[in-house]
């Protein structure tokens, strides 16, 4: 399920937050900055689920290759944050 749009929708605790660019670093930063008490869902423009989190931990990612690229950026961000 590869999407062609460059905009993704971000939902926090089931409430729409904003649209963001489809950029791996931006997505990773969004996940890394999430509170452990909040859950994210990131969808394409048609609300197809791209990823979901439980707190700042990945729960579901639609594609293994995308997940691998995301984890390579996300883990260093999470390890460097205090």
ChimeraX commands (.cxc) that place a marker at each C-alpha (Angstrom):
marker #1 position 0.00,0.00,0.00 radius 0.5
marker #1 position 2.33,2.74,-1.18 radius 0.5
marker #1 position 0.69,6.15,-1.16 radius 0.5
marker #1 position 1.37,8.80,-3.76 radius 0.5
marker #1 position 0.57,11.87,-1.68 radius 0.5
marker #1 position 3.19,13.82,0.25 radius 0.5
marker #1 position 0.81,14.77,3.06 radius 0.5
marker #1 position -0.12,12.52,5.96 radius 0.5
marker #1 position -2.75,13.05,8.64 radius 0.5
marker #1 position -1.78,12.81,12.30 radius 0.5
marker #1 position -4.31,11.81,14.95 radius 0.5
marker #1 position -3.51,11.94,18.66 radius 0.5
marker #1 position -5.86,9.91,20.86 radius 0.5
marker #1 position -8.28,9.60,17.91 radius 0.5
marker #1 position -8.46,13.39,17.40 radius 0.5
marker #1 position -7.09,14.98,14.22 radius 0.5
marker #1 position -4.02,17.10,14.98 radius 0.5
marker #1 position -2.53,18.22,11.67 radius 0.5
marker #1 position -1.24,17.28,8.25 radius 0.5
marker #1 position 2.48,16.69,7.89 radius 0.5
marker #1 position 4.86,16.03,5.02 radius 0.5
marker #1 position 5.61,12.40,4.20 radius 0.5
marker #1 position 9.18,12.63,5.50 radius 0.5
marker #1 position 10.81,9.85,7.53 radius 0.5
marker #1 position 12.65,12.25,9.86 radius 0.5
marker #1 position 9.52,14.30,10.54 radius 0.5
marker #1 position 7.49,11.16,11.24 radius 0.5
marker #1 position 10.21,9.84,13.57 radius 0.5
marker #1 position 10.37,13.17,15.42 radius 0.5
marker #1 position 6.59,13.13,15.86 radius 0.5
marker #1 position 6.72,9.62,17.36 radius 0.5
marker #1 position 9.76,10.40,19.54 radius 0.5
marker #1 position 8.08,13.51,20.96 radius 0.5
marker #1 position 4.86,11.70,21.85 radius 0.5
marker #1 position 3.96,11.37,25.52 radius 0.5
marker #1 position 3.87,7.81,26.90 radius 0.5
marker #1 position 0.20,8.50,27.70 radius 0.5
marker #1 position -0.82,9.43,24.13 radius 0.5
marker #1 position -1.44,7.23,21.12 radius 0.5
marker #1 position -0.77,8.33,17.55 radius 0.5
marker #1 position -2.24,7.23,14.27 radius 0.5
marker #1 position -0.73,8.47,11.05 radius 0.5
marker #1 position -2.77,7.93,7.89 radius 0.5
marker #1 position -2.62,8.86,4.24 radius 0.5
marker #1 position -5.09,11.37,2.80 radius 0.5
marker #1 position -7.72,8.61,2.47 radius 0.5
marker #1 position -7.29,7.55,6.11 radius 0.5
marker #1 position -5.44,4.33,5.27 radius 0.5
marker #1 position -3.37,3.54,8.34 radius 0.5
marker #1 position 0.38,4.12,7.86 radius 0.5
marker #1 position 1.39,3.60,11.49 radius 0.5
marker #1 position 0.10,3.65,15.01 radius 0.5
marker #1 position 1.81,3.98,18.36 radius 0.5
marker #1 position 1.18,3.14,21.97 radius 0.5
marker #1 position 2.85,6.03,23.70 radius 0.5
marker #1 position 6.14,6.64,21.91 radius 0.5
marker #1 position 6.49,2.95,20.91 radius 0.5
marker #1 position 5.51,1.71,17.47 radius 0.5
marker #1 position 2.46,-0.53,17.50 radius 0.5
marker #1 position 1.65,-1.07,13.82 radius 0.5
marker #1 position 3.52,-0.06,10.67 radius 0.5
marker #1 position 2.00,-0.90,7.29 radius 0.5
marker #1 position 5.22,-1.88,5.52 radius 0.5
marker #1 position 8.30,-3.73,6.78 radius 0.5
marker #1 position 10.75,-1.73,4.66 radius 0.5
marker #1 position 9.21,1.54,5.81 radius 0.5
marker #1 position 9.33,0.30,9.43 radius 0.5
marker #1 position 13.02,-0.56,9.09 radius 0.5
marker #1 position 13.86,2.89,7.71 radius 0.5
marker #1 position 11.76,4.54,10.42 radius 0.5
marker #1 position 13.37,2.55,13.25 radius 0.5
marker #1 position 16.85,3.47,11.99 radius 0.5
marker #1 position 15.95,7.15,12.44 radius 0.5
marker #1 position 13.64,6.83,15.46 radius 0.5
marker #1 position 15.79,4.80,17.84 radius 0.5
marker #1 position 18.74,7.26,17.90 radius 0.5
marker #1 position 16.26,10.10,18.51 radius 0.5
marker #1 position 14.70,8.26,21.42 radius 0.5
marker #1 position 18.04,7.28,22.91 radius 0.5
marker #1 position 19.34,10.86,22.81 radius 0.5
marker #1 position 16.26,12.39,24.41 radius 0.5
marker #1 position 16.22,12.84,28.17 radius 0.5
marker link #1:1,2 radius 0.2
marker link #1:2,3 radius 0.2
marker link #1:3,4 radius 0.2
marker link #1:4,5 radius 0.2
marker link #1:5,6 radius 0.2
marker link #1:6,7 radius 0.2
marker link #1:7,8 radius 0.2
marker link #1:8,9 radius 0.2
marker link #1:9,10 radius 0.2
marker link #1:10,11 radius 0.2
marker link #1:11,12 radius 0.2
marker link #1:12,13 radius 0.2
marker link #1:13,14 radius 0.2
marker link #1:14,15 radius 0.2
marker link #1:15,16 radius 0.2
marker link #1:16,17 radius 0.2
marker link #1:17,18 radius 0.2
marker link #1:18,19 radius 0.2
marker link #1:19,20 radius 0.2
marker link #1:20,21 radius 0.2
marker link #1:21,22 radius 0.2
marker link #1:22,23 radius 0.2
marker link #1:23,24 radius 0.2
marker link #1:24,25 radius 0.2
marker link #1:25,26 radius 0.2
marker link #1:26,27 radius 0.2
marker link #1:27,28 radius 0.2
marker link #1:28,29 radius 0.2
marker link #1:29,30 radius 0.2
marker link #1:30,31 radius 0.2
marker link #1:31,32 radius 0.2
marker link #1:32,33 radius 0.2
marker link #1:33,34 radius 0.2
marker link #1:34,35 radius 0.2
marker link #1:35,36 radius 0.2
marker link #1:36,37 radius 0.2
marker link #1:37,38 radius 0.2
marker link #1:38,39 radius 0.2
marker link #1:39,40 radius 0.2
marker link #1:40,41 radius 0.2
marker link #1:41,42 radius 0.2
marker link #1:42,43 radius 0.2
marker link #1:43,44 radius 0.2
marker link #1:44,45 radius 0.2
marker link #1:45,46 radius 0.2
marker link #1:46,47 radius 0.2
marker link #1:47,48 radius 0.2
marker link #1:48,49 radius 0.2
marker link #1:49,50 radius 0.2
marker link #1:50,51 radius 0.2
marker link #1:51,52 radius 0.2
marker link #1:52,53 radius 0.2
marker link #1:53,54 radius 0.2
marker link #1:54,55 radius 0.2
marker link #1:55,56 radius 0.2
marker link #1:56,57 radius 0.2
marker link #1:57,58 radius 0.2
marker link #1:58,59 radius 0.2
marker link #1:59,60 radius 0.2
marker link #1:60,61 radius 0.2
marker link #1:61,62 radius 0.2
marker link #1:62,63 radius 0.2
marker link #1:63,64 radius 0.2
marker link #1:64,65 radius 0.2
marker link #1:65,66 radius 0.2
marker link #1:66,67 radius 0.2
marker link #1:67,68 radius 0.2
marker link #1:68,69 radius 0.2
marker link #1:69,70 radius 0.2
marker link #1:70,71 radius 0.2
marker link #1:71,72 radius 0.2
marker link #1:72,73 radius 0.2
marker link #1:73,74 radius 0.2
marker link #1:74,75 radius 0.2
marker link #1:75,76 radius 0.2
marker link #1:76,77 radius 0.2
marker link #1:77,78 radius 0.2
marker link #1:78,79 radius 0.2
marker link #1:79,80 radius 0.2
marker link #1:80,81 radius 0.2
marker link #1:81,82 radius 0.2
view
